[in-house]
Amino acid sequence: MQPTEPERVPSGTSEHRATAPSSGWSDPHCPVARAVDLVGDRWSLLILRDAVGGTRSFTDFQRSLGVAKNILIDRLRRLVDHGVMRRQTAPSGKRHEYVLTDSGERLFTVIVALRQWGEAHAFETGEPHSVLVDDDTGTPVPALRVERSDGAVLTAANTHVEKLT
């Protein structure tokens, strides 16, 4: 018999805007810093990767990640508390599962961008790795690009951040 999952992770039932972590924001005016404060650590990103792939149960997250229970509990709690995931009763009615909220689903592009960067820069030429495939076409997902509304490619060289003064 499998042990039941810990009940200490609070259930979030509605989406909401993220509030500042208890330690405060690392850079309160920067959207990148706030996003990293909320979802940027290794375990949170890997939980999101697995959730995008369909993982829902505490046990399956732990099995896939090999993470200690206390760390997994903490990261799931943060993701639920900040409206990235929600906890719901599993169809069996015996356990809980974690599903991405609309906010969490919007991180799919971030996960794909990290994946594509990893494919290009974290493997030697010819080294095997997993591939993200389009279900309809059976082909690898094309490389992401940031474009202007007219289709011109935007890069760090032709954009800038306007900081608050």
PyMOL commands that set and color helices and strands:
alter all, ss='L'
color gray80, all
select helices_A, chain A and resi 31-39+42-52+58-65+69-81+102-105+108-121+156-158
alter helices_A, ss='H'
color red, helices_A
select strands_A, chain A and resi 85-89+96-100
alter strands_A, ss='S'
color yellow, strands_A
deselect
rebuild
show_as cartoon
